[in-house]
């Protein structure tokens, strides 16, 4: 399978890195971290002006139409710069799912606005003890052409700033996927501070009315939509982790080349050089399995196994590379004036989001063993 980028994709990648790099100095990141949402709206606006928010959105809706694989490339650059923008929940979880499974009316209503940076639509994929949006505990009952939703979603990114939240709910004969107004009557948002330092929200729904026009899909179509959203989000998180880990590895390589002990750079010590070399192998393995998963999704081919394998690698690699980077940096790694700590916190957050390596390895093992029974 050919994972090489086209000239247009390379240009978009370079443009993304330039814009993201211009907005993610240590000083700028520290300023944004003082804000409640940790969301750099100026950076988001600049990405919109450059057309990058519409990278995977069809041209008829104001985007570039480059597809999901290119969108993962943008997520990688977001990870490389630890840019405080909601690329995964907004562009992948919400917009890409709407493009793949939403009605023409919903696509026309939301996709141009998302691509232009005018609207934020986020996604709620997790509940307590449940990270499978295709099997929600949240319930929905039909009421005179509308739906009434009750339940609790957790760790919802930017729920307080978004215009709609894409989520699923269980009905008497299946599930629905719906766009819920987070300011609607019956919605309560409770802040939750996660490992990365970002504020997310517990979203409590109590008999919340959702109009028929805001229903994305129902029945088997809704199940397919939420499976797609889950797989796409996991893959985009893996792509973000590729950027994070690659940057941590290179940061460590530079530091150990400059840090001197016993009269020479510590990078010349075999134990240190071997540790960084192991990081390089890990990063490249994660890159390849992520490209495989992203490519299959981009081609609308079955991707469940590839996505699971990629997320397992993602959890293991983020953990190992983060640990190695901190070890080789010594006390410098935890200095808040040095950038490494942000990468390590993001890495830990991604490691345990959308399924841990241990649980996904168990799931994969059951799938494989089932093929031989």
DAHUCOR-V942814 format. One line per field, one symbol per residue. psi: psi as a letter, one per 40 degrees, with the letter a starting at -180 (. if undefined). A space follows every 10 residues. Layout:
psi = ???
This chain:
psi = hheiiidddd dddddddddd ddefiddddd ddeeidefhg ddddddddde eddfdehide eeadfeiddd dddddddddd efhgifdddd dcdcdddddd eiiddddddd dddddeedih haiheiihfh fheegidhih iigfeaihhh ahiifhhfde eidihhiiih adfaiihihh heeihehhhh ihhideeiha hhhhhgfhhh ideehdiibd dddddddddd dddddddddd dddddddddd ddddddddhi hfeiheeehd dddddddddd dddddddddd ddddddddef iheddddddd dddddddddd ddddddddda dddeheehed dddddddddd deifhidddd dddddddddd ee.
